[in-house]
Amino acid sequence: ASALVHTADLHSWCKSCGPQPANCKSNQCIVNCSVSKVCPSPDDVCAAV
């Protein structure tokens, strides 16, 4: 059986970028889907989860 794989797209979630998860846009995190913020460290880069 195959599982649904979440590919990296404009609707991916940030792995971590601040106190709480945020939407992902390229290498930036969009907190509350409105304000963009650059992830401060390599460990906080946007990644699909």
Residue pairs with C-beta under 8 A, 6 or more apart in sequence:
6 12
6 48
6 49
7 48
8 24
8 47
8 48
9 48
10 24
10 25
11 23
11 24
12 23
12 24
12 46
12 47
12 48
12 49
13 21
13 22
13 23
13 24
13 47
13 48
13 49
14 21
14 22
14 23
14 24
14 29
14 39
14 44
14 46
14 47
15 21
15 44
15 45
15 46
15 47
15 49
16 39
16 43
16 44
17 29
17 31
17 37
17 39
17 40
17 44
17 46
18 29
18 31
18 37
18 44
20 31
22 29
22 30
22 31
22 32
22 37
23 29
23 30
23 31
23 33
24 30
24 46
24 47
24 48
25 36
25 46
26 46
27 38
27 39
27 45
27 46
28 36
28 37
28 38
28 39
28 46
29 36
29 37
29 38
29 39
29 44
29 46
30 36
30 37
31 37
39 45
39 46
